[in-house]
Every structure is written in C-alpha cells, then in structure tokens.
Amino acid sequence: MQYSTVQLSINGQSLLIFQILIDSLQRFSSSVKVCVVDGDADPAVITLAHHYRCPVVSDDNDFLLCDLQGGVISARQMVEQICRL
C-alpha cells in the first residue's frame, strides 16, 4: 500500500481545498488516512512519514530539512494539477 502524509493549515479558505484534496486522494486509493493534530503538526507528520515510508504533501519548507525517505510534494502544485484535470 502507498501512503502519503498531508499537512495543511485549516482556516476558512483552505478548508474547501483540504476537502477536495482528501476526496481526490481517496478516489485513487483507499489507504488515505486523516489525522487531526492540535498545535504544531510537524512532529506527527514526520513520524507518520517515517513509519509508512511515504512522501509528505505540504508547502511547509521545514520538511525539506528532514531526511524523509518518500520526499516532499508541494501541496500547492498538487492542488493546481488536480484543478487542471
């Protein structure tokens, strides 16, 4: 199974984008997991990414400093690609 971790800040505008992203990911895979974290989610995202050996989907540059086996995918670029379909 392929997993990816997604980190998005939830506010009024990005809530719809978050829902579109999750719906789109679930169409392609039943292995999408959603985890809600209060406060700084970076440690939880890094732990999940290491555990599942998967990429992190985020626009947070902090993840570029981590040694993530699956790498980092730009959330903004991913959403733009989905919207072009």
C-alpha positions in Angstrom: 0.0 0.0 0.0 1.2 3.5 -0.8 0.6 6.2 1.8 1.3 9.9 1.9 1.0 12.4 4.7 -0.6 15.7 4.1 -0.1 18.7 6.3 -2.4 21.7 5.7 -3.4 24.5 8.0 -7.1 24.6 8.3 -8.8 28.0 8.0 -11.9 29.3 6.2 -10.4 29.4 2.8 -8.2 26.2 2.9 -10.9 24.0 4.4 -12.6 23.5 1.0 -9.1 22.9 -0.6 -8.4 20.3 2.1 -11.7 18.5 1.5 -11.1 18.5 -2.3 -7.6 17.1 -1.7 -8.8 14.3 0.6 -11.7 13.4 -1.7 -9.3 13.3 -4.7 -6.8 11.2 -2.9 -9.5 8.8 -1.7 -10.7 8.3 -5.2 -7.3 6.9 -6.2 -6.6 5.0 -3.0 -8.5 3.6 -0.1 -5.4 3.9 2.1 -5.7 7.7 2.8 -5.6 8.4 6.5 -6.6 11.7 8.1 -5.1 12.8 11.4 -6.1 15.9 13.2 -3.4 17.4 15.5 -3.7 20.4 17.8 -0.8 22.7 17.7 2.4 22.0 15.7 1.7 19.0 13.5 5.2 18.7 12.1 6.4 16.1 14.6 3.3 13.9 13.9 3.6 14.3 10.2 7.3 13.3 10.3 6.6 10.3 12.5 3.9 9.1 10.1 6.0 9.7 7.0 8.8 7.6 8.5 6.5 4.9 9.7 4.8 4.5 6.3 7.9 5.4 4.3 5.8 7.8 2.3 6.1 11.4 1.0 4.8 14.4 2.8 2.4 16.7 0.9 3.0 20.2 2.3 4.1 23.7 1.4 6.0 23.9 4.7 9.7 24.3 3.9 10.7 22.8 7.3 10.1 19.4 5.8 12.8 20.0 3.2 15.3 19.9 6.1 14.2 16.4 7.2 15.6 13.2 5.8 12.2 11.9 4.5 12.6 8.7 2.5 9.5 9.5 0.4 10.4 13.1 0.0 8.2 16.2 -0.1 5.5 17.0 -2.6 4.2 20.6 -2.9 0.6 20.8 -1.8 0.0 23.9 -3.9 1.4 22.3 -7.1 -0.7 19.2 -6.4 -3.9 21.1 -6.0 -3.1 23.1 -9.2 -2.6 19.8 -11.1 -5.9 18.4 -9.7 -7.7 21.6 -10.8 -6.4 21.3 -14.3 -7.9 17.8 -14.8 
